[in-house]
Amino acid sequence: MKTTIDIADALLNQARDTATREGTTVRALVEEGLREVLARHRKRRARFELRDASFGGEGLQPGVDLSDWASISGEIYGGRGA
């Protein structure tokens, strides 16, 4: 696809020099730069993952009824006033 962009003269001159030195085109450099910037933006919007903040415990304890919040909170807060 063809498009027109305005680029500062000094930046375009650097791009031309780099393209000549590397045996490529300004178009290829622009495409490479856009790909890198877009990849960086995708990483910033990456799906949130909750880090593992678990600690060494003994897991579920026998006798706790998982359908009864009072029983669960009693085990969690046992005697701490909550």
C-alpha positions as CSV (number, residue, x, y, z in Angstrom):
1,M,0.0,0.0,0.0
2,K,1.3,3.4,-0.8
3,T,1.1,6.3,1.7
4,T,2.7,9.6,2.3
5,I,4.4,10.6,5.5
6,D,6.2,13.8,6.6
7,I,9.7,13.0,8.1
8,A,12.2,15.6,9.3
9,D,14.9,16.2,6.8
10,A,17.7,15.2,9.2
11,L,15.9,11.9,10.1
12,L,15.3,11.0,6.5
13,N,18.9,11.7,5.6
14,Q,20.0,9.4,8.4
15,A,17.6,6.7,7.2
16,R,19.0,7.0,3.6
17,D,22.6,6.8,4.8
18,T,21.7,3.7,7.0
19,A,19.8,2.1,4.1
20,T,22.7,2.6,1.8
21,R,25.3,1.3,4.3
22,E,23.1,-1.8,5.1
23,G,22.2,-2.5,1.4
24,T,18.5,-2.0,2.1
25,T,15.8,0.6,1.4
26,V,14.3,3.4,3.5
27,R,11.0,1.6,3.0
28,A,12.4,-1.5,4.7
29,L,13.8,0.5,7.5
30,V,10.5,2.3,8.1
31,E,8.6,-1.1,8.1
32,E,11.1,-2.6,10.5
33,G,10.8,0.4,12.8
34,L,7.0,0.2,12.7
35,R,7.0,-3.5,13.5
36,E,9.3,-2.9,16.5
37,V,7.1,-0.1,17.9
38,L,3.9,-2.0,17.4
39,A,5.4,-5.1,19.1
40,R,6.4,-2.9,22.1
41,H,2.8,-1.6,22.3
42,R,1.4,-5.1,22.2
43,K,3.6,-6.1,25.1
44,R,2.4,-3.2,27.1
45,R,-1.2,-4.3,26.6
46,A,-0.4,-8.0,27.3
47,R,-2.9,-9.9,29.3
48,F,-2.6,-9.4,33.0
49,E,-1.4,-12.3,35.0
50,L,-1.6,-12.5,38.7
51,R,1.7,-13.5,40.2
52,D,1.8,-16.5,42.5
53,A,1.7,-15.1,46.0
54,S,1.0,-18.4,47.7
55,F,2.9,-19.4,50.7
56,G,3.9,-22.7,52.2
57,G,0.9,-24.1,54.0
58,E,-0.8,-27.4,54.3
59,G,-3.6,-26.7,51.9
60,L,-7.2,-27.6,52.6
61,Q,-7.8,-28.8,56.1
62,P,-10.1,-31.7,56.9
63,G,-13.3,-30.7,58.6
64,V,-13.7,-27.4,56.9
65,D,-17.1,-27.2,55.0
66,L,-16.2,-25.3,51.8
67,S,-19.9,-24.4,51.4
68,D,-20.1,-22.7,54.8
69,W,-18.4,-19.3,54.9
70,A,-18.6,-19.1,58.7
71,S,-16.6,-22.3,58.9
72,I,-14.0,-21.0,56.4
73,S,-13.6,-17.6,58.0
74,G,-13.3,-19.2,61.4
75,E,-10.3,-21.2,60.2
76,I,-8.8,-18.2,58.4
77,Y,-9.2,-15.6,61.1
78,G,-9.3,-18.0,64.1
79,G,-9.3,-15.8,67.2
80,R,-8.0,-12.6,65.4
81,G,-11.2,-10.6,65.9
82,A,-12.5,-10.5,62.4
